[in-house]
Structures are given as C-alpha cells and as structure tokens.
Amino acid sequence: MASVIDGKAAATAVLADVTAASERLKREAGVQAGLAVVIVGDDPASHVYVASKGKRAEACGFRSVQHTLPADTEQADLLALVERLNADEAIHGILVQLPLPGHLDASSVTQAIRPEKDVDGLTVVNAGKLMSGDRSSGLVSCTPAGAMRLVRDVHGEDLSGLEAVVVGRSNLFGKPMGQLLLAANATVTMAHSRTADLSAVCRRADILVAATGRAGMVRGDWIKPGATIIDVGITRIDAPERGPGKTRLVGDVAHDEAEAVAGAMTPVPGGVGPMTIAMLMANTVIAACRQAGIEAPSF
C-alpha cells in the first residue's frame, strides 16, 4: 500500500515560510510584497481560483490587488494594464489568469509581463533561465515547482541514480518539470502521446510524473513496484454512486490500481493542487525580496 504524499501539509509548511519571509521583508526593507491578479471575463472557475489566490496573499501579509475586466476587453487595453503594473513599484508579482477569452492572444499578454514580476514563471526569459540552470534570478512555474517540492520531501535534494519519467510535454508543466528533475541529478525521460510503448517507459521510473489531462490513463501495471507517483492531472467525472448528477475529481493515474504497487503517491485532490498556490506565494515573496535588494528565501 503506497504512502500518501500530503500536498496540503507541504503547502502549509511552504506558506508558513512565505509568511515569515514577508514579515522579514517588511522589517528589513520596509516593503510589503504586492501581488496583482488580472482576470478577464466571467468564467466561474477562474473567479474561484482568483478569489482563493487573493485570500491566500492577504494571509501571507501581501498587498493583494485584483483587476477584473469585462469579457470584451480589447488586446491593447489588457496590454496597457500589464504595462501599468510593470511600472508600479508597489507591485512585485503579476499574474494574468488563464484561460483568456478567445479573441485575446494569451501568449503576447504573458510575454509582456516583466520577467522579474512573472510569478507564474511563464515568460520565455524565465523558461530560458530554468533551462540554463539559473535559479538565482529566474522564477519557476508554480505547479512544477510545487511538484518538485513533493518529490524532494520523499527523496531529498539529490536524485542521483534515480530514473524519472515525465508523461506530458507542455510548456506549462511537463518541460519545466523535466528540467527541475534533471537539475536534481535524476536521469530524465520526457514521454508523451507519441512515445512508443509508453507503458514500458513508465515501468522504468523510480519517479513517475503524470501530466496528460487524461483521467486514469496510467494503469497499475505501468508502475514500477515502490515507485513515487506524482499525479498532476485533475478531471471531473460523473459519480452516480454518489447520487444523481454527482461528480468527483480524479487524476491521470488509476488511483486504486497504483496504490497497490507504488511506494508513495499524491492523492487527487489534495496532492499537487494545494502546492500550486503555495508556490505562487513563494514566487511573489522571492520577487519582492529581489526587487528590494535583500536576500531572497528558497523553497
């Protein structure tokens, strides 16, 4: 029976460190970390996420600012807001909530954020710094950073001798996750939908990270006995056993099958999810410390 990798507990620990760093920033530099979140349109899930981020930022002692724009906002107006936030010295982190309405170019908006304020870690500058091994001035995308924290909680800082497989090659998660594992000395395979004999590749992994967005794709017989499983997927499926019209959340890994084989695994929900917001707060206080010219914490 696999042990549970508790993302909620790990996130609580990260947030306690963030709050302590925020207090130190105020004490040593007289600066309150500022996080600005921009949301366009009325997508209900996005508004829930943004509200949660705002509450968490305030709990960490940050100044939290939300800009809510109508769904018909023009590209030029959104870019103008980003530029104002770039120039605002009281704002240390900028996050534009995705997805944006279809008529807007999300990539150009993301790339318009100054890299030192890119707390989502999505600009090409921050992606390039991660690729080149520059962790001293770059910011790492929040979900892979959180997933890596969970890996370290199981295996420690040095993954020498361990084989890691990341299933999924997105710019948002898969590619940065692979780079983080590589930086920790794991031997890394990037797998995806066109990988030949994907199940056999997964069975080699001491650390298997699934980020495909396909519910239950990774089966129990794909897993090496004793492996660590980081399940990044989250899909809502029908759950008639809970009653008419009920649903439940599942990951990319067939949980019950995997639990019987793996050594440790993240649950869904309660695994990687809580770490994403925690690492967003961590990135914000890191960015604020750097911009204030004091030593930034590490997480």
C-alpha beads as a LAMMPS data file, in Angstrom:
LAMMPS data file: protein, C-alpha beads

299 atoms
298 bonds

1 atom types
1 bond types

-500.0 500.0 xlo xhi
-500.0 500.0 ylo yhi
-500.0 500.0 zlo zhi

Masses

1 110.0

Atoms # bond

1 1 1 0.000 0.000 0.000
2 1 1 1.505 3.303 -1.103
3 1 1 2.073 6.035 1.452
4 1 1 0.256 9.305 0.820
5 1 1 2.254 12.364 -0.222
6 1 1 0.262 15.045 1.579
7 1 1 0.196 18.164 -0.580
8 1 1 -1.922 20.053 1.930
9 1 1 0.623 19.583 4.700
10 1 1 3.508 20.513 2.389
11 1 1 1.657 23.621 1.229
12 1 1 1.024 24.652 4.844
13 1 1 4.750 24.405 5.543
14 1 1 5.628 26.472 2.464
15 1 1 3.082 29.143 3.346
16 1 1 4.443 29.411 6.895
17 1 1 7.888 30.087 5.412
18 1 1 6.401 32.596 2.972
19 1 1 4.703 34.481 5.801
20 1 1 7.954 34.579 7.768
21 1 1 9.807 35.899 4.696
22 1 1 7.093 38.507 4.144
23 1 1 7.483 39.729 7.722
24 1 1 11.272 39.863 7.321
25 1 1 10.866 41.894 4.128
26 1 1 8.754 44.450 5.973
27 1 1 11.127 44.545 8.920
28 1 1 14.394 44.836 6.981
29 1 1 13.330 46.821 3.916
30 1 1 10.023 48.425 4.876
31 1 1 8.414 46.738 1.859
32 1 1 5.101 44.919 1.653
33 1 1 5.049 42.315 -1.110
34 1 1 2.441 43.196 -3.726
35 1 1 0.622 40.710 -5.961
36 1 1 -1.650 41.841 -8.792
37 1 1 -4.022 39.340 -10.404
38 1 1 -5.791 40.196 -13.657
39 1 1 -8.925 38.330 -14.693
40 1 1 -10.846 38.884 -17.914
41 1 1 -14.430 37.723 -18.313
42 1 1 -16.785 35.807 -16.061
43 1 1 -15.570 32.196 -16.115
44 1 1 -16.816 30.857 -12.750
45 1 1 -13.865 28.528 -12.111
46 1 1 -11.372 31.303 -12.836
47 1 1 -13.105 33.622 -10.393
48 1 1 -12.966 30.950 -7.687
49 1 1 -9.232 30.486 -8.303
50 1 1 -8.567 34.218 -8.263
51 1 1 -10.525 34.752 -5.045
52 1 1 -8.557 31.931 -3.422
53 1 1 -5.254 33.458 -4.525
54 1 1 -6.270 36.858 -3.176
55 1 1 -7.222 35.468 0.227
56 1 1 -4.018 33.478 0.451
57 1 1 -1.918 36.514 -0.483
58 1 1 -3.509 38.592 2.257
59 1 1 -2.975 35.771 4.763
60 1 1 0.739 35.839 3.873
61 1 1 0.879 39.567 4.607
62 1 1 0.929 40.697 0.982
63 1 1 -0.862 43.602 -0.616
64 1 1 -3.341 41.868 -2.921
65 1 1 -4.786 43.698 -5.923
66 1 1 -7.358 42.299 -8.346
67 1 1 -8.208 43.803 -11.728
68 1 1 -11.447 42.384 -13.133
69 1 1 -12.022 43.241 -16.794
70 1 1 -15.093 42.576 -18.971
71 1 1 -15.060 39.685 -21.430
72 1 1 -14.984 42.062 -24.419
73 1 1 -11.772 43.782 -23.289
74 1 1 -9.516 44.567 -26.245
75 1 1 -5.972 43.265 -26.507
76 1 1 -4.500 46.778 -26.426
77 1 1 -6.335 47.629 -23.218
78 1 1 -5.171 44.443 -21.495
79 1 1 -1.580 45.056 -22.560
80 1 1 -1.817 48.644 -21.325
81 1 1 -2.881 47.382 -17.886
82 1 1 0.049 44.961 -17.809
83 1 1 2.408 47.824 -18.637
84 1 1 0.992 49.939 -15.794
85 1 1 1.526 47.059 -13.385
86 1 1 5.047 46.551 -14.735
87 1 1 5.804 50.180 -13.864
88 1 1 4.152 50.087 -10.420
89 1 1 6.906 49.735 -7.810
90 1 1 4.388 48.555 -5.201
91 1 1 3.569 45.505 -7.335
92 1 1 6.192 42.761 -7.264
93 1 1 4.242 39.962 -8.909
94 1 1 1.780 39.956 -11.816
95 1 1 -0.464 37.063 -12.752
96 1 1 -2.915 37.081 -15.663
97 1 1 -5.472 34.354 -15.023
98 1 1 -5.822 31.872 -17.865
99 1 1 -7.698 30.987 -19.961
100 1 1 -8.438 34.336 -21.563
101 1 1 -11.446 34.900 -23.839
102 1 1 -10.842 33.513 -27.305
103 1 1 -10.306 36.841 -29.064
104 1 1 -7.273 37.637 -26.886
105 1 1 -3.720 36.420 -27.554
106 1 1 -2.678 34.903 -24.221
107 1 1 0.922 34.363 -25.275
108 1 1 1.629 38.008 -26.073
109 1 1 -0.005 39.076 -22.797
110 1 1 2.090 36.615 -20.785
111 1 1 5.295 37.662 -22.526
112 1 1 4.525 41.344 -21.835
113 1 1 4.977 40.780 -18.090
114 1 1 8.426 41.817 -16.881
115 1 1 10.343 38.598 -16.098
116 1 1 11.178 39.738 -12.563
117 1 1 7.423 40.123 -11.887
118 1 1 6.408 36.940 -13.735
119 1 1 5.372 34.942 -10.671
120 1 1 3.713 32.329 -12.897
121 1 1 7.156 31.630 -14.383
122 1 1 5.803 31.539 -17.950
123 1 1 7.868 34.127 -19.818
124 1 1 10.493 32.874 -22.237
125 1 1 13.131 34.608 -20.104
126 1 1 12.239 32.605 -17.012
127 1 1 11.864 29.407 -19.039
128 1 1 15.313 30.025 -20.503
129 1 1 16.850 30.650 -17.092
130 1 1 15.445 27.349 -15.846
131 1 1 16.823 25.574 -18.918
132 1 1 20.282 27.094 -18.388
133 1 1 20.306 26.319 -14.660
134 1 1 19.956 29.925 -13.442
135 1 1 17.880 29.616 -10.271
136 1 1 19.333 32.760 -8.695
137 1 1 17.393 35.274 -10.780
138 1 1 14.647 33.309 -12.539
139 1 1 11.176 32.309 -11.338
140 1 1 9.924 28.745 -11.838
141 1 1 6.395 27.897 -12.994
142 1 1 4.325 27.247 -9.874
143 1 1 2.889 23.773 -10.472
144 1 1 6.175 22.077 -11.414
145 1 1 7.909 23.911 -8.566
146 1 1 5.281 22.546 -6.178
147 1 1 5.509 19.043 -7.607
148 1 1 9.282 19.138 -7.237
149 1 1 8.932 20.133 -3.594
150 1 1 6.841 16.966 -3.070
151 1 1 9.488 14.852 -4.820
152 1 1 12.165 16.323 -2.541
153 1 1 10.050 15.579 0.523
154 1 1 10.233 11.880 -0.422
155 1 1 13.716 11.556 -1.914
156 1 1 15.712 14.535 -0.633
157 1 1 17.607 17.128 -2.658
158 1 1 19.847 14.789 -4.665
159 1 1 18.143 12.374 -7.067
160 1 1 21.383 10.816 -8.314
161 1 1 20.853 7.262 -9.516
162 1 1 17.079 7.613 -9.842
163 1 1 15.227 7.414 -13.134
164 1 1 12.370 9.882 -13.604
165 1 1 9.731 9.781 -16.320
166 1 1 7.510 12.776 -17.047
167 1 1 4.437 11.943 -19.134
168 1 1 3.374 15.178 -20.822
169 1 1 5.483 17.795 -22.603
170 1 1 3.577 21.053 -22.125
171 1 1 5.389 24.365 -21.715
172 1 1 3.289 24.995 -18.626
173 1 1 4.262 21.849 -16.746
174 1 1 5.991 18.962 -18.485
175 1 1 9.066 20.717 -19.846
176 1 1 9.894 22.715 -16.681
177 1 1 9.268 19.625 -14.537
178 1 1 11.769 17.694 -16.597
179 1 1 14.350 20.453 -16.134
180 1 1 13.845 20.538 -12.356
181 1 1 14.325 16.780 -12.097
182 1 1 17.411 16.968 -14.295
183 1 1 18.865 19.745 -12.138
184 1 1 18.460 17.456 -9.119
185 1 1 20.589 14.805 -10.925
186 1 1 17.791 12.428 -11.907
187 1 1 18.043 10.631 -15.241
188 1 1 15.011 12.035 -17.033
189 1 1 12.828 10.720 -19.862
190 1 1 10.221 13.037 -21.364
191 1 1 7.348 10.872 -22.607
192 1 1 4.128 11.821 -24.386
193 1 1 1.259 10.540 -26.527
194 1 1 3.587 9.556 -29.365
195 1 1 6.109 7.694 -27.220
196 1 1 6.490 4.105 -28.399
197 1 1 5.455 1.531 -25.764
198 1 1 4.617 4.202 -23.218
199 1 1 3.709 1.673 -20.528
200 1 1 7.167 0.094 -20.704
201 1 1 8.822 3.510 -20.448
202 1 1 6.756 4.319 -17.364
203 1 1 7.669 0.990 -15.741
204 1 1 11.329 2.068 -15.655
205 1 1 10.570 5.082 -13.490
206 1 1 11.587 5.406 -9.871
207 1 1 9.737 8.745 -10.039
208 1 1 6.740 8.877 -12.381
209 1 1 5.099 12.246 -13.029
210 1 1 1.799 12.128 -14.935
211 1 1 0.529 15.312 -16.564
212 1 1 -1.609 14.283 -19.531
213 1 1 -5.082 15.545 -18.659
214 1 1 -6.499 12.081 -19.419
215 1 1 -8.327 10.584 -16.460
216 1 1 -6.925 7.252 -15.281
217 1 1 -4.603 6.814 -18.249
218 1 1 -1.682 5.472 -16.209
219 1 1 -2.630 1.981 -15.085
220 1 1 -1.295 -0.009 -12.166
221 1 1 0.732 -2.328 -14.400
222 1 1 2.573 0.709 -15.823
223 1 1 4.187 1.349 -12.436
224 1 1 7.462 0.016 -11.088
225 1 1 6.936 -1.519 -7.635
226 1 1 7.868 1.021 -4.969
227 1 1 7.916 3.987 -7.356
228 1 1 6.985 7.517 -6.335
229 1 1 3.964 8.795 -8.284
230 1 1 3.231 12.496 -8.764
231 1 1 -0.238 12.810 -10.297
232 1 1 -0.727 16.279 -11.764
233 1 1 -3.953 15.613 -13.642
234 1 1 -7.340 16.694 -12.379
235 1 1 -10.541 15.783 -14.205
236 1 1 -14.126 15.908 -13.033
237 1 1 -16.058 12.757 -13.906
238 1 1 -19.580 11.535 -13.284
239 1 1 -20.061 9.742 -9.952
240 1 1 -23.503 8.115 -9.990
241 1 1 -22.546 6.118 -6.888
242 1 1 -22.746 9.416 -5.005
243 1 1 -26.217 10.164 -6.278
244 1 1 -27.901 11.566 -9.388
245 1 1 -25.890 14.301 -11.086
246 1 1 -22.930 13.956 -8.684
247 1 1 -19.312 14.166 -9.802
248 1 1 -15.849 13.571 -8.376
249 1 1 -12.276 14.579 -9.160
250 1 1 -9.747 12.068 -10.444
251 1 1 -6.166 12.245 -11.657
252 1 1 -4.243 10.875 -14.613
253 1 1 -3.315 7.760 -12.614
254 1 1 -5.763 4.937 -11.901
255 1 1 -5.547 5.507 -8.171
256 1 1 -6.704 2.190 -6.705
257 1 1 -4.522 0.170 -9.068
258 1 1 -1.480 2.378 -8.498
259 1 1 -1.897 2.447 -4.733
260 1 1 -1.307 -1.298 -4.588
261 1 1 2.033 -1.018 -6.436
262 1 1 3.620 2.382 -5.732
263 1 1 5.758 3.264 -2.750
264 1 1 4.336 6.772 -2.387
265 1 1 1.822 8.796 -4.385
266 1 1 -0.056 12.046 -4.381
267 1 1 -3.834 11.969 -3.964
268 1 1 -6.264 13.827 -6.221
269 1 1 -7.433 16.187 -4.884
270 1 1 -5.064 17.206 -2.092
271 1 1 -1.745 16.456 -3.737
272 1 1 -0.152 18.777 -6.277
273 1 1 -3.099 21.206 -6.327
274 1 1 -2.501 22.918 -2.966
275 1 1 1.166 23.342 -3.860
276 1 1 0.415 25.496 -6.899
277 1 1 -0.984 28.418 -4.904
278 1 1 1.672 27.929 -2.212
279 1 1 4.450 28.252 -4.789
280 1 1 2.743 31.289 -6.324
281 1 1 3.034 32.949 -2.915
282 1 1 6.640 31.756 -2.659
283 1 1 7.466 33.269 -6.063
284 1 1 5.850 36.541 -5.041
285 1 1 7.918 36.951 -1.877
286 1 1 11.069 35.881 -3.765
287 1 1 10.357 38.526 -6.412
288 1 1 9.665 41.189 -3.777
289 1 1 12.908 40.451 -1.906
290 1 1 14.946 40.607 -5.096
291 1 1 13.363 43.882 -6.158
292 1 1 14.012 45.311 -2.668
293 1 1 17.645 44.237 -2.838
294 1 1 17.616 41.803 0.086
295 1 1 18.424 38.095 0.109
296 1 1 15.530 36.065 -1.244
297 1 1 14.438 32.870 0.501
298 1 1 14.478 29.491 -1.191
299 1 1 11.643 26.988 -1.126

Bonds

1 1 1 2
2 1 2 3
3 1 3 4
4 1 4 5
5 1 5 6
6 1 6 7
7 1 7 8
8 1 8 9
9 1 9 10
10 1 10 11
11 1 11 12
12 1 12 13
13 1 13 14
14 1 14 15
15 1 15 16
16 1 16 17
17 1 17 18
18 1 18 19
19 1 19 20
20 1 20 21
21 1 21 22
22 1 22 23
23 1 23 24
24 1 24 25
25 1 25 26
26 1 26 27
27 1 27 28
28 1 28 29
29 1 29 30
30 1 30 31
31 1 31 32
32 1 32 33
33 1 33 34
34 1 34 35
35 1 35 36
36 1 36 37
37 1 37 38
38 1 38 39
39 1 39 40
40 1 40 41
41 1 41 42
42 1 42 43
43 1 43 44
44 1 44 45
45 1 45 46
46 1 46 47
47 1 47 48
48 1 48 49
49 1 49 50
50 1 50 51
51 1 51 52
52 1 52 53
53 1 53 54
54 1 54 55
55 1 55 56
56 1 56 57
57 1 57 58
58 1 58 59
59 1 59 60
60 1 60 61
61 1 61 62
62 1 62 63
63 1 63 64
64 1 64 65
65 1 65 66
66 1 66 67
67 1 67 68
68 1 68 69
69 1 69 70
70 1 70 71
71 1 71 72
72 1 72 73
73 1 73 74
74 1 74 75
75 1 75 76
76 1 76 77
77 1 77 78
78 1 78 79
79 1 79 80
80 1 80 81
81 1 81 82
82 1 82 83
83 1 83 84
84 1 84 85
85 1 85 86
86 1 86 87
87 1 87 88
88 1 88 89
89 1 89 90
90 1 90 91
91 1 91 92
92 1 92 93
93 1 93 94
94 1 94 95
95 1 95 96
96 1 96 97
97 1 97 98
98 1 98 99
99 1 99 100
100 1 100 101
101 1 101 102
102 1 102 103
103 1 103 104
104 1 104 105
105 1 105 106
106 1 106 107
107 1 107 108
108 1 108 109
109 1 109 110
110 1 110 111
111 1 111 112
112 1 112 113
113 1 113 114
114 1 114 115
115 1 115 116
116 1 116 117
117 1 117 118
118 1 118 119
119 1 119 120
120 1 120 121
121 1 121 122
122 1 122 123
123 1 123 124
124 1 124 125
125 1 125 126
126 1 126 127
127 1 127 128
128 1 128 129
129 1 129 130
130 1 130 131
131 1 131 132
132 1 132 133
133 1 133 134
134 1 134 135
135 1 135 136
136 1 136 137
137 1 137 138
138 1 138 139
139 1 139 140
140 1 140 141
141 1 141 142
142 1 142 143
143 1 143 144
144 1 144 145
145 1 145 146
146 1 146 147
147 1 147 148
148 1 148 149
149 1 149 150
150 1 150 151
151 1 151 152
152 1 152 153
153 1 153 154
154 1 154 155
155 1 155 156
156 1 156 157
157 1 157 158
158 1 158 159
159 1 159 160
160 1 160 161
161 1 161 162
162 1 162 163
163 1 163 164
164 1 164 165
165 1 165 166
166 1 166 167
167 1 167 168
168 1 168 169
169 1 169 170
170 1 170 171
171 1 171 172
172 1 172 173
173 1 173 174
174 1 174 175
175 1 175 176
176 1 176 177
177 1 177 178
178 1 178 179
179 1 179 180
180 1 180 181
181 1 181 182
182 1 182 183
183 1 183 184
184 1 184 185
185 1 185 186
186 1 186 187
187 1 187 188
188 1 188 189
189 1 189 190
190 1 190 191
191 1 191 192
192 1 192 193
193 1 193 194
194 1 194 195
195 1 195 196
196 1 196 197
197 1 197 198
198 1 198 199
199 1 199 200
200 1 200 201
201 1 201 202
202 1 202 203
203 1 203 204
204 1 204 205
205 1 205 206
206 1 206 207
207 1 207 208
208 1 208 209
209 1 209 210
210 1 210 211
211 1 211 212
212 1 212 213
213 1 213 214
214 1 214 215
215 1 215 216
216 1 216 217
217 1 217 218
218 1 218 219
219 1 219 220
220 1 220 221
221 1 221 222
222 1 222 223
223 1 223 224
224 1 224 225
225 1 225 226
226 1 226 227
227 1 227 228
228 1 228 229
229 1 229 230
230 1 230 231
231 1 231 232
232 1 232 233
233 1 233 234
234 1 234 235
235 1 235 236
236 1 236 237
237 1 237 238
238 1 238 239
239 1 239 240
240 1 240 241
241 1 241 242
242 1 242 243
243 1 243 244
244 1 244 245
245 1 245 246
246 1 246 247
247 1 247 248
248 1 248 249
249 1 249 250
250 1 250 251
251 1 251 252
252 1 252 253
253 1 253 254
254 1 254 255
255 1 255 256
256 1 256 257
257 1 257 258
258 1 258 259
259 1 259 260
260 1 260 261
261 1 261 262
262 1 262 263
263 1 263 264
264 1 264 265
265 1 265 266
266 1 266 267
267 1 267 268
268 1 268 269
269 1 269 270
270 1 270 271
271 1 271 272
272 1 272 273
273 1 273 274
274 1 274 275
275 1 275 276
276 1 276 277
277 1 277 278
278 1 278 279
279 1 279 280
280 1 280 281
281 1 281 282
282 1 282 283
283 1 283 284
284 1 284 285
285 1 285 286
286 1 286 287
287 1 287 288
288 1 288 289
289 1 289 290
290 1 290 291
291 1 291 292
292 1 292 293
293 1 293 294
294 1 294 295
295 1 295 296
296 1 296 297
297 1 297 298
298 1 298 299
